[in-house]
Structure formats: structure tokens, C-alpha cells
Amino acid sequence: MTRVFNFSAGPAVLPEPVLRKAAEEMLDWHGSGMSVMEMSHRGKEFISIHAEAEALLRELLAIPASYKVLFVQGGAIGENAIVPMNLLRGKSGADYINTGEWSKKSIKEAKKYCSVNVAASSEANGFTSIPPRAEWKLDPDAAYVHICSNETIGGVQYHWTPDVGDVPLVADMSSDILSRPIDVSKYGLIYGGAQKNIGPAGLTIVIVREDLIGKALAITPSAFDYAQQAANDSMLNTPPTYGIYIAGLVFNWIKAQGGLAAMEAHNRTKAALLYDYLDSTAFYSNPIAKADRSLMNVPFKLKDAALDDAFLKGAQARGMLQLKGHRSVGGMRASIYNAMPIEGVRALVAYMKEFEAQNG
Ligand SMILES: *Cc1c(COP(=O)(O)O)cnc(C)c1O
């Protein structure tokens, strides 16, 4: 068996101990005589798996008791519609901060449900920074302020939590949730698909302040009504059971590593290895303002794009996969989520040096 270093942006690398445990438990989970995939979501075995996953997530993020945790379907793109349907609460508009491709998708979808005020945008500089808070033109009557905490494609990330006063702050954290400690009480709602930093695709996590739910638009499908899902412990419809099980194993793994502070230290060390090298040579470049660089997704370009294919081929031959950049940006992108071991980043930097020496 050979495991590669998988730099995919998502679905992405998972911790090897989690995959081993899932393999061990595949045919017979804890003496139940069946796989988690085969269990009733209403049986006591799965209910215990679900409850443990939620308890661990609450512990890792120190989620206050006044927040609901939902394990649902629909993905972050689904949430782009589900958020306005649930959070408008009689208001007609919401503020959005535009920091890249994922923000743009959120804005486009929200426009179907409300008027969108783009309160700040870094589009003019090619999405290479996060607009400073002082430049945001917020509407005091907005239903909420939406940000994307980490732009998975562009590689920009907030390293501060915006203060937006009494208006609820909503964050798409698909690609950096659990990568570092956060103060959940500063947010009204946090959502994310699991397939970047948590587990398999198909599971969506929503953390929402209780007082914000219960006023969904009448057209909201029941399965996407936070209040109905909260009242049913995320079991209004069949939840993504296997995804919840794997997420629980990942939460346990994070806890065993020392929790989110340890994750952040590990992620900072990995990212520094890569950025320090990128900054030390003119052969490669990363366009993002240093203060706003993502610790999770590191896009970079070779000096000569004609070398891209050779670079990717050489990486593949050394067991490093999925380094091709997003089609909208070009170049390369190394996604280095929680589960990417430091050895993977060391191997990548060593290969980049070797490639530069041969082609520079
Ligand atoms: C991947 C990603 C999405 C899309 O998630 P889906 O699960 O495909 O709906 C949305 N936002 C961000 C920040 C992402 O990284």
C-alpha cells in the first residue's frame, strides 16, 4: 500500500489514524454486527455516535450553550441560499464582504432572496487582500454581515474577527473551520461543508445562535429550516450518518493532538515552511498580502507557466498529488489542511528547490 501526499483543496486529506479506525470498524461497529452505514439513524448506536460528535465539536470550539449545532446536508453552496432564507427575519437586505470566488458565489445566490449590499470588496486588487474593517460600508439595518473566513481558491484568510456591532456576523468557514481556535460568541452563524478540514463530502455543519432561528421565510424547505432541524436534533430528514461518524473520529483525533491551539501551531509551522521558501526566490511567487495569507490554501505561480506541466509531472512522480491551481487562478495550489503532515510540506519544498535548481 502506498499513501500519497494529497494537496487537494477538497475533498481532501484525512488523518491516517482516522481512516485506519474506520477500516477496523467497517464491518462491525462496537459489536453491533453492522457498519455505521447500515444503521438506522434513530437507533441507539447511531444516536450515541451523533451525540458524541456534537459533544466533541462543542468542546473543541468551546461553543456556548446558547448555540445550536446542526449536522445537515446541502453543502456550503446550499447554505448560500439557506442562510438568507433563515436569517432575514423580516429584513430586506444583508451585507456581504467580497474577498474572492466563494464570496462572489454567496453574493450571487443571496440576491435571489434579498437585496445585497457589498459593503467592501478586494476585487480591484485581484482579491489579494482582506479589505480593512475601517473601509467597510455596513448598513446598520442589515439582517447580517456575511464573510468567507478563508477563500479556498484565492488563498486569502481573515486573521482577525470583524466587529460588526449588533448585526449578526455570518461566516462561511468551509475551508478553515477547526484549523485554529475562534471565539464562537462573536458570530451569529458559522457554516461549512465537511470535505475540506473535517471529513467526507455530504456533511454540512451549521453553528447558529438560538435567538436567530425560528423566523425562516415561508418558502423555506423544511429540511433547510434551522428551527425545524434544531427541534429534531438534525433528524428532520436522514442526516449524512457516515459523514457524521467520520467527523466524530476526526474531532477525536484533533483532541488527541492537543485541540485547536495545537492545530494552529502545527498549521502555522507548515505554512511558514512554504511561504518562507516562496519569498526567498523569484522562481516562484504568491501574490497575497502577507498579513492576509491563508494557512490552509497556498496558491503559487512558477516564473514561467510553460514549466507548469513538467512541475506537476515531477510532483506526481514523487507522490505529491493535486497541486494544480484552480482554473480561475492558474498556477499551483497546495492545500495544507490539519491532516496534511509536516513531512508532506517538507517534501514539497524540497521538490520545489530541486525543480528550481534544474529549471531556474
Ligand atoms: C468548497 C467550498 C464551498 C463549496 O462547498 P460545497 O460543499 O461544494 O457546497 C463553499 N465555500 C468555501 C469557502 C469552500 O471552500
The ligand as an SDF file (V2000), in Angstrom:
LIG
                    3D

 15 15  0  0  0  0  0  0  0  0999 V2000
  -15.5520   24.2290   -1.0720 C   0  0  0  0  0  0  0  0  0  0  0  0
  -16.1720   25.4880   -0.6310 C   0  0  0  0  0  0  0  0  0  0  0  0
  -17.5270   25.7680   -0.8680 C   0  0  0  0  0  0  0  0  0  0  0  0
  -18.4260   24.8280   -1.6270 C   0  0  0  0  0  0  0  0  0  0  0  0
  -18.8420   23.7890   -0.8330 O   0  0  0  0  0  0  0  0  0  0  0  0
  -19.8770   22.6810   -1.3970 P   0  0  0  0  0  0  0  0  0  0  0  0
  -19.7760   21.6290   -0.3430 O   0  0  0  0  0  0  0  0  0  0  0  0
  -19.3900   22.2320   -2.7330 O   0  0  0  0  0  0  0  0  0  0  0  0
  -21.2120   23.2870   -1.4540 O   0  0  0  0  0  0  0  0  0  0  0  0
  -18.0320   26.9700   -0.3970 C   0  0  0  0  0  0  0  0  0  0  0  0
  -17.2670   27.8400    0.2610 N   0  0  0  0  0  0  0  0  0  0  0  0
  -15.9610   27.6080    0.5020 C   0  0  0  0  0  0  0  0  0  0  0  0
  -15.1490   28.6190    1.2640 C   0  0  0  0  0  0  0  0  0  0  0  0
  -15.3760   26.4280    0.0680 C   0  0  0  0  0  0  0  0  0  0  0  0
  -14.0820   26.1820    0.3110 O   0  0  0  0  0  0  0  0  0  0  0  0
  1  2  1  0
  2  3  1  0
  2 14  2  0
  3  4  1  0
  3 10  2  0
  4  5  1  0
  5  6  1  0
  6  7  2  0
  6  8  1  0
  6  9  1  0
 10 11  1  0
 11 12  2  0
 12 13  1  0
 12 14  1  0
 14 15  1  0
M  END
$$$$
